[in-house]
Amino acid sequence: MSLTVKDLEKMQANYPDYRMELVDGNIVIMSPSGYESEEVGTEFSRLLGNWVRPRQLGRVAGSSAGFKLPNTDLRAPDVSFVRADRLKRSTEDYAELVPDLVVEVKSKTDSLDKLRQKIQEFISLGTQIGILIDPKTRTLEVYRSGEKIILRDGDVLTLPDLLPGWEVVVAEIWSPVFE
């Protein structure tokens, strides 16, 4: 039996403390992130949002923002960006579009293959850029249709085709060490 977004909404009403996604007609319960991966995702979101918002380029959302996708899935990337011309007003409901940028941050319980698959699903549906951040290896995998590049400490992330002028030094997104 294939489940729908309505089924997911009923399940979420009964279990409001659980994050869930709808993937291929199945409800997937998302486990909480580890502290480090959430901190890295939040920092990436902050850096992106602090650049995007004053320029009114679009919307940046965190891991709880759901997207109703054209394939009937309901997915929530760790960080997402949608251009202003595609989402002029925020919505109380799930956004019914494919984000322009999705970011997944690997936590200790995540499978790299599943995260890569999720990013590829978004790209196949129209997402321009997908980024997989792995705090353990301190790498970013940047995906575009048919292309993948890997960035490490010492590199600078730029997305000139989507966010001209924005850049982030990779080493700046990692959790700081206080000694």
C-alpha positions as CSV (number, residue, x, y, z in Angstrom):
1,M,0.0,0.0,0.0
2,S,1.4,3.4,-1.0
3,L,1.0,6.2,1.5
4,T,0.2,9.8,0.7
5,V,1.1,13.2,2.2
6,K,-2.3,13.1,4.0
7,D,-1.3,9.8,5.7
8,L,2.0,11.4,6.7
9,E,0.2,14.4,8.2
10,K,-2.1,12.1,10.2
11,M,1.0,10.2,11.5
12,Q,2.7,13.4,12.4
13,A,-0.4,14.6,14.3
14,N,-0.2,11.4,16.3
15,Y,3.5,11.5,16.9
16,P,4.5,15.2,16.8
17,D,7.9,14.7,18.3
18,Y,9.1,12.7,15.3
19,R,10.5,14.1,12.1
20,M,9.2,12.2,9.1
21,E,9.5,12.1,5.4
22,L,7.5,10.4,2.7
23,V,9.7,8.5,0.3
24,D,8.3,6.3,-2.5
25,G,5.0,5.9,-0.6
26,N,6.7,4.9,2.6
27,I,7.0,7.0,5.8
28,V,10.6,7.3,7.0
29,I,11.2,8.4,10.6
30,M,14.2,10.6,10.8
31,S,16.4,10.2,13.9
32,P,17.8,13.2,15.7
33,S,21.1,14.5,14.4
34,G,24.3,14.4,16.4
35,Y,25.3,17.7,17.9
36,E,28.2,18.3,15.6
37,S,26.2,17.7,12.4
38,E,23.4,20.0,13.5
39,E,25.9,22.7,14.5
40,V,27.6,22.5,11.1
41,G,24.2,22.6,9.3
42,T,23.1,25.6,11.4
43,E,26.4,27.4,10.6
44,F,26.0,26.8,6.9
45,S,22.4,28.0,7.0
46,R,23.4,31.1,9.0
47,L,26.2,32.0,6.6
48,L,23.9,31.5,3.6
49,G,20.9,33.3,5.1
50,N,23.0,36.2,6.3
51,W,24.1,36.7,2.6
52,V,20.8,36.0,0.9
53,R,18.3,37.9,3.0
54,P,19.7,41.4,2.8
55,R,19.9,41.0,-0.9
56,Q,16.3,39.6,-1.1
57,L,17.5,36.7,-3.2
58,G,15.2,34.1,-1.7
59,R,14.6,32.0,1.3
60,V,16.8,29.8,3.4
61,A,15.2,27.1,5.6
62,G,16.5,24.4,8.0
63,S,15.9,20.7,8.4
64,S,12.2,20.9,9.4
65,A,11.0,22.6,6.2
66,G,9.2,20.1,4.0
67,F,8.9,20.1,0.3
68,K,6.1,18.4,-1.6
69,L,7.9,17.1,-4.7
70,P,6.6,16.4,-8.2
71,N,7.1,12.7,-7.6
72,T,4.7,12.8,-4.6
73,D,7.5,12.5,-2.0
74,L,7.7,14.9,0.9
75,R,11.3,15.5,1.8
76,A,13.2,17.9,4.1
77,P,16.8,18.6,3.4
78,D,19.0,19.8,6.3
79,V,19.3,23.3,4.6
80,S,17.5,24.6,1.5
81,F,17.4,27.7,-0.6
82,V,14.6,28.8,-2.9
83,R,15.0,31.8,-5.2
84,A,12.7,34.7,-4.4
85,D,11.1,34.7,-7.9
86,R,10.0,31.1,-7.2
87,L,8.6,31.6,-3.7
88,K,7.4,35.2,-3.3
89,R,5.6,34.5,0.0
90,S,6.4,32.0,2.7
91,T,3.7,29.3,3.2
92,E,2.4,27.8,6.4
93,D,2.1,24.5,4.6
94,Y,4.8,22.5,2.9
95,A,6.4,24.2,-0.1
96,E,5.1,22.7,-3.3
97,L,8.2,23.0,-5.3
98,V,11.8,21.7,-5.7
99,P,14.4,23.9,-3.9
100,D,17.2,25.4,-6.0
101,L,19.8,24.3,-3.5
102,V,19.7,21.4,-1.0
103,V,22.3,20.6,1.6
104,E,22.6,17.4,3.6
105,V,24.9,17.1,6.6
106,K,26.1,13.6,7.5
107,S,25.5,12.7,11.1
108,K,27.0,9.6,12.7
109,T,23.9,7.5,12.0
110,D,23.5,8.6,8.4
111,S,24.5,6.5,5.4
112,L,26.6,8.5,2.8
113,D,25.0,6.4,0.0
114,K,21.5,7.3,1.2
115,L,22.4,11.0,1.5
116,R,23.9,11.0,-2.0
117,Q,20.8,9.3,-3.3
118,K,18.6,11.9,-1.7
119,I,20.6,14.7,-3.3
120,Q,20.5,13.0,-6.7
121,E,16.7,12.6,-6.3
122,F,16.4,16.4,-5.8
123,I,18.7,17.1,-8.7
124,S,16.7,14.8,-11.0
125,L,13.6,16.7,-10.1
126,G,15.1,20.1,-10.8
127,T,17.3,21.2,-7.9
128,Q,20.3,23.1,-9.4
129,I,22.9,22.3,-6.7
130,G,23.1,19.7,-4.0
131,I,25.8,19.7,-1.3
132,L,26.8,16.9,1.0
133,I,28.7,18.0,4.1
134,D,30.7,15.4,6.0
135,P,32.1,16.9,9.3
136,K,34.1,13.7,10.1
137,T,36.1,13.9,6.9
138,R,35.8,17.8,6.7
139,T,34.7,17.6,3.0
140,L,31.9,19.0,0.9
141,E,30.7,17.1,-2.1
142,V,29.0,19.6,-4.5
143,Y,26.7,18.1,-7.1
144,R,25.2,19.7,-10.2
145,S,23.5,17.7,-13.0
146,G,26.2,15.4,-14.2
147,E,29.0,17.0,-12.2
148,K,30.6,16.4,-8.7
149,I,33.4,18.3,-7.1
150,I,34.9,17.7,-3.7
151,L,36.1,20.6,-1.5
152,R,38.2,20.4,1.6
153,D,39.8,22.8,4.2
154,G,41.7,25.4,2.3
155,D,39.1,25.5,-0.5
156,V,36.4,28.1,-1.0
157,L,32.8,27.2,-1.9
158,T,31.3,29.4,-4.6
159,L,28.0,28.9,-6.4
160,P,28.2,31.6,-9.2
161,D,25.5,30.0,-11.3
162,L,23.0,30.3,-8.4
163,L,24.4,32.8,-5.9
164,P,26.9,35.1,-7.7
165,G,29.3,36.7,-5.3
166,W,28.6,34.4,-2.3
167,E,31.6,32.5,-1.1
168,V,32.4,30.5,2.0
169,V,35.8,29.3,3.2
170,V,35.2,25.6,3.9
171,A,37.2,25.6,7.1
172,E,34.8,28.2,8.6
173,I,31.7,25.9,8.7
174,W,33.2,23.3,11.1
175,S,32.5,23.2,14.8
176,P,35.0,25.3,16.7
177,V,37.2,23.9,19.4
178,F,37.4,26.0,22.6
179,E,40.6,25.4,24.6
